């Protein structure tokens, strides 16, 4: 399907010409202690800060909360609703939208928004449309209320049949997509706690083949475009990171940004909330349960955090061998140059940014 023909078929809003490149950059929202959000950015010109209640609200529907701000910082109380900030450059009048990437959950792990990343044609991925996550078996009632506020219509579970039995998701009321497979078919030797950690890299070599049915479900749900979608594995890191790299590559996101998003799992994971407690007896009888037993999870997590800490100042090319393997896979035309990927690249892009 020709790119121009696909673009012609889209709604007018998604065809709008992107704003010219702005001097405003490095915008982000982070949580500073309990109940506080800090918005930061870089700009030589003064900036007006607006807050909106939804990811698609225009500046005409937003509230001005700080005028002609020159210090590149605005702090606000974190309320019950998830705020979206619009930063208006005082020089060229361009507007950049940003939000807290991590969805704050009491007992969730690695549940975050893929919005705001640069995409093809000078556009940005829309906030509040695509979420990636770890397992959700331990969510509190407050967490479920928070997730309900996101308006999810679809959830694609990338986990194995065994994982979904051990740790069923607490999220309900959405279209649930899952395709069964054995955890051991992906893990191989890496599923053995006594095996070399180098065998984890081989997991990624198997993902393009073994996750084909799940990736098909994911992209079909994205194409359907019924509403916000979330996809997950247990950690929200490896299989989910692989899927995220495919999605972002299809959207035209730069390679270094994809690397950076992948490495955020080191910060945002909370392994204690990804799987219910596994007794030694169950772990002894169930290989998948043994893989997720606390001692093994702690060993892998500590090793990854140690390696990541040593690479944070390195160039993207120095990232983990697992991510390098993912990017090699993405170089394949059959993996990321299909008409499906091109079509979704446009309908998911935020052209108001």
Wavefront OBJ file of the C-alpha trace (Angstrom):
o trace
v 0.000 0.000 0.000
v 1.622 3.293 -1.111
v 2.512 5.622 1.716
v 0.741 8.650 0.191
v -2.443 6.658 -0.377
v -2.512 5.553 3.237
v -1.948 9.118 4.433
v -4.772 10.420 2.224
v -7.210 8.054 3.915
v -6.524 9.368 7.404
v -8.566 11.969 9.324
v -7.634 15.602 8.756
v -6.191 16.029 12.241
v -3.582 13.350 11.599
v -2.610 14.962 8.334
v -1.955 18.381 9.835
v 1.475 19.799 9.085
v 3.734 19.403 12.143
v 4.875 22.515 13.912
v 8.343 23.732 12.880
v 11.250 22.582 14.985
v 11.176 24.378 18.324
v 14.011 25.531 20.539
v 12.103 23.894 23.381
v 13.545 20.457 24.114
v 14.299 17.825 26.762
v 10.795 18.108 28.179
v 9.798 15.518 30.759
v 7.624 14.975 33.814
v 8.906 13.094 36.832
v 7.555 12.320 40.270
v 9.411 14.024 43.117
v 8.382 12.322 46.304
v 4.819 11.608 47.302
v 2.223 13.707 45.584
v 4.525 16.049 43.585
v 5.200 16.278 39.849
v 8.099 18.211 38.367
v 7.973 19.368 34.746
v 11.338 20.324 33.255
v 12.477 21.519 29.842
v 15.223 23.447 28.053
v 14.501 26.663 26.128
v 16.132 30.042 25.600
v 12.730 31.720 25.425
v 10.101 32.058 28.166
v 7.544 29.253 28.256
v 3.859 29.215 29.166
v 2.852 26.046 31.000
v -0.662 24.675 30.541
v -2.248 21.579 32.058
v -4.944 19.466 30.385
v -7.087 16.630 31.674
v -6.633 14.375 28.643
v -3.913 13.373 26.184
v -5.663 14.873 23.148
v -6.919 18.139 24.627
v -5.786 21.210 22.712
v -4.309 24.282 24.312
v -7.702 25.991 24.057
v -9.050 23.357 26.473
v -6.064 23.538 28.848
v -5.488 25.729 31.908
v -2.597 28.185 32.092
v -0.695 27.418 35.298
v 2.569 29.299 34.752
v 3.216 32.270 32.471
v 6.527 33.300 30.872
v 8.469 30.727 32.865
v 12.222 31.076 32.301
v 13.762 28.645 34.767
v 12.798 25.481 32.869
v 10.947 23.997 35.808
v 7.377 23.846 37.062
v 6.220 21.875 40.088
v 2.650 20.788 40.709
v 0.674 18.608 43.071
v -0.187 15.177 41.708
v -3.942 14.802 41.910
v -6.227 11.863 41.378
v -6.295 12.403 37.604
v -3.309 12.015 35.304
v -2.319 15.478 34.014
v -0.921 16.298 30.584
v 1.236 19.403 30.253
v 1.448 21.645 27.211
v 4.508 23.877 26.954
v 4.162 26.905 24.653
v 7.389 28.448 23.419
v 7.348 32.213 23.868
v 9.555 32.684 20.820
v 7.975 30.758 17.969
v 4.643 29.867 19.615
v 5.100 26.127 19.118
v 3.485 23.753 21.609
v 5.001 20.564 23.009
v 2.928 18.048 24.958
v 4.426 15.959 27.769
v 3.330 13.774 30.683
v 4.674 11.449 33.325
v 5.813 8.379 31.419
v 5.358 5.901 34.260
v 1.751 5.319 35.279
v 1.916 5.475 39.103
v 0.652 2.210 40.571
v 0.899 0.896 44.113
v 1.582 -2.703 43.095
v 2.304 -2.512 39.386
v 5.568 -2.921 37.531
v 6.937 -1.039 34.530
v 3.525 0.227 33.348
v 4.353 3.149 31.097
v 3.186 5.296 28.199
v 4.997 5.210 24.843
v 3.734 8.700 24.000
v 5.866 11.717 23.194
v 8.661 9.942 21.362
v 9.737 11.506 18.046
v 8.358 9.751 14.992
v 8.397 9.974 11.214
v 7.879 13.300 9.464
v 8.679 15.465 12.474
v 5.659 14.146 14.387
v 5.447 12.493 17.795
v 3.779 9.341 19.093
v 0.468 10.247 20.683
v 0.270 10.179 24.452
v -2.338 7.971 26.071
v -2.680 5.497 23.185
v 0.008 2.811 23.628
v 1.070 1.415 26.995
v 3.676 -1.239 27.802
v 3.780 -3.088 31.091
v 4.979 -5.907 33.254
v 2.598 -8.454 34.718
v -0.465 -7.182 36.541
v -1.500 -9.960 38.971
v -0.923 -7.941 42.157
v -2.697 -4.684 41.348
v -4.606 -3.054 44.181
v -8.145 -1.753 43.823
v -6.672 1.752 43.586
v -4.415 0.560 40.763
v -7.387 -0.875 38.894
v -9.165 2.461 39.209
v -6.086 4.238 37.846
v -5.878 1.868 34.889
v -9.605 2.153 34.253
v -9.116 5.907 33.879
v -6.785 5.250 30.923
v -9.748 4.023 28.890
v -8.064 0.846 27.653
v -9.980 -1.069 25.017
v -7.471 -3.858 24.328
v -4.818 -5.783 26.226
v -2.312 -8.034 24.452
v -0.664 -10.509 26.820
v 2.693 -11.729 25.489
v 3.209 -14.187 28.342
v 3.322 -17.955 28.051
v 0.471 -20.251 29.000
v 2.253 -21.181 32.237
v 2.783 -17.561 33.290
v -0.843 -16.658 32.695
v -1.896 -19.528 34.961
v 0.625 -18.639 37.671
v -0.180 -14.928 37.591
v -3.514 -14.051 35.945
v -3.989 -10.354 35.271
v -6.382 -8.404 37.475
v -7.290 -6.085 34.599
v -10.772 -6.776 33.277
v -13.379 -5.136 31.090
v -11.140 -4.928 28.010
v -10.687 -7.111 24.931
v -8.038 -9.626 25.986
v -5.668 -11.117 23.407
v -3.331 -14.024 24.167
v -1.894 -16.953 22.229
v -0.668 -19.953 24.173
v 2.897 -21.256 24.058
v 5.358 -22.901 26.438
v 7.714 -20.694 28.441
v 10.469 -23.254 27.965
v 10.191 -22.959 24.176
v 11.480 -19.400 24.490
v 13.806 -19.686 27.465
v 15.671 -22.853 26.539
v 18.821 -23.052 28.675
v 18.112 -19.609 30.108
v 15.249 -21.187 32.056
v 17.753 -23.159 34.092
v 18.970 -21.126 37.088
v 22.355 -22.891 36.813
v 22.880 -21.903 33.170
v 25.139 -19.144 31.916
v 23.600 -15.678 31.776
v 24.941 -15.451 28.197
v 22.174 -17.856 27.213
v 19.667 -15.061 27.846
v 20.906 -13.410 24.653
v 19.765 -16.462 22.702
v 16.217 -15.788 23.908
v 16.071 -12.762 21.642
v 17.123 -14.812 18.641
v 14.002 -16.943 19.123
v 11.538 -14.084 19.675
v 10.836 -13.118 16.029
v 9.719 -16.656 15.222
v 8.046 -17.711 18.462
v 6.178 -14.441 19.037
v 4.775 -14.117 15.520
v 1.197 -14.951 16.599
v 1.358 -12.504 19.520
v 2.866 -9.733 17.391
v 0.132 -10.286 14.819
v -2.465 -9.826 17.562
v -0.711 -6.668 18.719
v -0.491 -5.002 15.321
v -4.021 -6.008 14.373
v -5.302 -4.411 17.577
v -3.264 -1.285 16.853
v -4.653 -1.141 13.322
v -8.183 -1.551 14.585
v -7.667 1.624 16.596
v -10.626 1.146 18.931
v -8.859 3.020 21.716
v -5.860 2.920 24.040
v -4.048 -0.403 24.142
v -1.657 -2.075 26.582
v 0.634 -5.037 26.013
v 2.775 -6.865 28.522
v 4.909 -9.811 29.498
v 5.918 -10.658 33.068
v 8.740 -8.148 33.515
v 7.657 -5.750 30.785
v 11.278 -5.838 29.657
v 12.354 -8.538 27.217
v 9.349 -9.670 25.162
v 7.610 -6.338 25.780
v 10.825 -4.485 24.953
v 11.145 -6.432 21.715
v 7.538 -5.640 20.779
v 8.048 -1.973 21.697
v 11.118 -1.789 19.478
v 9.035 -3.115 16.584
v 6.212 -0.653 17.226
v 8.516 2.349 17.590
v 10.555 1.353 14.543
v 7.349 1.191 12.523
v 6.499 4.679 13.761
v 9.854 6.031 12.619
v 11.287 6.619 16.082
v 15.091 7.067 16.029
v 17.186 4.108 17.048
v 18.832 5.838 20.026
v 15.419 6.719 21.462
v 14.340 3.081 21.173
v 17.458 2.018 23.056
v 16.742 4.557 25.790
v 13.143 3.366 26.164
v 14.309 -0.228 26.442
v 16.732 0.608 29.238
v 14.038 2.388 31.277
v 12.881 -1.036 32.461
v 15.936 -1.173 34.704
v 14.509 1.808 36.601
v 10.795 1.096 36.416
v 10.610 -2.632 37.128
v 9.211 -3.825 40.449
v 9.736 -7.615 40.351
v 7.947 -8.129 43.656
v 4.651 -7.161 41.979
v 5.062 -9.163 38.763
v 4.289 -12.604 40.181
v 2.520 -13.873 43.308
v 4.746 -15.551 45.881
v 5.930 -18.950 44.715
v 6.461 -21.638 47.320
v 9.568 -23.851 47.178
v 7.334 -26.867 46.620
v 5.705 -25.337 43.537
v 9.052 -24.143 42.211
v 10.457 -27.641 42.537
v 7.664 -29.182 40.485
v 7.121 -26.383 37.938
v 10.076 -25.210 35.765
v 8.342 -21.930 34.887
v 7.579 -21.257 38.544
v 11.213 -22.029 39.362
v 12.342 -19.428 36.847
v 10.233 -16.783 38.602
v 11.150 -17.874 42.121
v 12.529 -14.962 44.194
v 16.158 -16.112 44.292
v 16.398 -16.466 40.518
v 14.564 -13.198 39.807
v 16.813 -11.323 42.240
v 19.920 -12.758 40.613
v 18.873 -11.723 37.108
v 17.630 -8.285 38.171
v 20.789 -7.437 40.104
v 22.982 -8.572 37.226
v 21.050 -6.455 34.736
v 21.088 -3.379 36.947
v 24.820 -3.779 37.466
v 25.466 -4.012 33.730
v 23.118 -1.120 32.995
v 24.761 1.122 35.598
v 28.082 0.577 33.907
v 26.676 1.531 30.509
v 24.618 4.626 31.253
v 27.258 6.986 29.911
v 27.980 4.818 26.896
v 26.712 5.294 23.363
v 23.642 3.312 22.306
v 25.831 0.866 20.396
v 27.290 -0.256 23.696
v 23.914 -1.338 25.076
v 23.145 -4.898 26.059
v 23.700 -7.744 23.641
v 19.990 -8.511 23.976
v 19.042 -5.114 22.566
v 21.697 -5.365 19.856
v 20.113 -8.669 18.814
v 16.712 -6.951 18.720
v 18.033 -4.191 16.477
v 19.609 -6.696 14.100
v 16.212 -8.350 13.813
v 14.618 -4.963 13.111
v 16.946 -4.506 10.142
v 15.021 -7.250 8.355
v 12.560 -5.818 5.792
v 10.063 -8.550 6.653
v 10.059 -7.440 10.295
v 9.327 -3.745 10.001
v 8.624 -2.596 6.438
v 5.188 -4.120 5.933
v 2.177 -2.071 4.863
v 0.659 -2.787 8.273
v 3.565 -1.081 10.023
v 3.500 1.903 7.666
v -0.243 2.367 8.078
v -0.107 2.207 11.872
v 2.868 4.564 11.860
v 0.576 7.328 10.662
v -2.596 6.657 12.601
v -0.688 6.523 15.904
v 1.293 9.720 15.364
v 0.492 12.906 17.278
v 0.650 15.705 14.703
v -0.435 18.363 17.199
v 2.981 18.357 18.843
l 1 2 3 4 5 6 7 8 9 10 11 12 13 14 15 16 17 18 19 20 21 22 23 24 25 26 27 28 29 30 31 32 33 34 35 36 37 38 39 40 41 42 43 44 45 46 47 48 49 50 51 52 53 54 55 56 57 58 59 60 61 62 63 64 65 66 67 68 69 70 71 72 73 74 75 76 77 78 79 80 81 82 83 84 85 86 87 88 89 90 91 92 93 94 95 96 97 98 99 100 101 102 103 104 105 106 107 108 109 110 111 112 113 114 115 116 117 118 119 120 121 122 123 124 125 126 127 128 129 130 131 132 133 134 135 136 137 138 139 140 141 142 143 144 145 146 147 148 149 150 151 152 153 154 155 156 157 158 159 160 161 162 163 164 165 166 167 168 169 170 171 172 173 174 175 176 177 178 179 180 181 182 183 184 185 186 187 188 189 190 191 192 193 194 195 196 197 198 199 200 201 202 203 204 205 206 207 208 209 210 211 212 213 214 215 216 217 218 219 220 221 222 223 224 225 226 227 228 229 230 231 232 233 234 235 236 237 238 239 240 241 242 243 244 245 246 247 248 249 250 251 252 253 254 255 256 257 258 259 260 261 262 263 264 265 266 267 268 269 270 271 272 273 274 275 276 277 278 279 280 281 282 283 284 285 286 287 288 289 290 291 292 293 294 295 296 297 298 299 300 301 302 303 304 305 306 307 308 309 310 311 312 313 314 315 316 317 318 319 320 321 322 323 324 325 326 327 328 329 330 331 332 333 334 335 336 337 338 339 340 341 342 343 344 345 346 347 348 349 350 351 352 353
